[in-house]
Amino acid sequence: MDSNDCPKCEQSLEWNGRYHCSSCEVSYIKQAYCPDCDALLEKLQACGSASYFCNTCNELKSKSRVKIVFELQNA
């Protein structure tokens, strides 16, 4: 998923310190999950690039393979 679209209404999410849909009036957290074991991934950022590490598999995961999910953020 390259775009940041609302999972409910598919409108573009706004970034104001968090992902927010003004149509649905809800906020989301963008999470990345391992494509192999479905564990939550740790995002590593360095030198302008992002990588993902799975603590369960104990290995780096390709950015193109990770599952990106927008989950409702608790108030």
C-alpha positions in Angstrom: 0.0 0.0 0.0 1.7 3.2 -1.2 -1.1 5.6 -0.3 -2.5 6.4 3.1 -6.2 5.8 2.5 -8.9 5.4 5.2 -9.8 1.7 5.5 -13.5 2.7 5.9 -14.2 5.4 3.3 -11.0 5.2 1.2 -10.4 9.0 1.5 -6.8 10.2 1.9 -5.8 10.3 5.5 -4.4 13.6 6.8 -1.2 13.7 8.9 -1.3 16.0 11.9 0.9 14.1 14.2 -1.3 11.0 13.6 -3.2 9.6 10.7 -6.7 11.2 10.7 -9.8 10.8 8.5 -11.8 14.0 8.5 -14.7 12.3 6.8 -15.1 9.5 9.4 -13.6 11.6 12.2 -11.3 8.8 13.4 -7.6 8.4 13.9 -5.4 5.5 12.9 -2.0 4.0 13.8 0.0 2.7 10.8 1.4 -0.8 11.7 3.6 -3.1 9.8 3.3 -6.9 10.1 5.7 -9.7 9.1 4.6 -11.4 5.9 5.9 -14.8 7.2 4.7 -15.0 10.8 2.3 -12.0 11.2 4.2 -10.6 14.1 4.3 -6.8 14.6 7.5 -5.4 13.0 10.0 -2.9 14.4 10.7 0.0 12.0 14.3 0.9 11.7 15.2 4.3 10.2 18.7 5.4 9.2 20.3 7.5 6.6 16.9 8.4 5.1 15.7 4.9 4.5 13.4 2.6 6.5 13.8 -1.1 7.1 11.6 -3.5 9.1 12.9 -6.1 11.6 10.9 -9.1 12.8 11.9 -10.1 16.4 10.1 -13.4 16.0 11.9 -14.5 12.8 15.0 -12.6 13.9 15.6 -11.1 10.5 15.1 -8.0 8.3 12.0 -8.0 6.1 11.8 -6.3 2.7 9.8 -3.1 2.7 7.9 -4.4 -0.4 6.8 -7.6 1.4 5.5 -6.2 4.8 1.8 -6.0 5.4 0.8 -2.4 6.3 -2.4 -2.0 8.3 -4.2 1.0 9.6 -5.6 0.3 13.1 -8.0 2.5 15.0 -6.2 4.6 17.6 -7.6 4.6 21.1 -8.5 8.1 22.4 
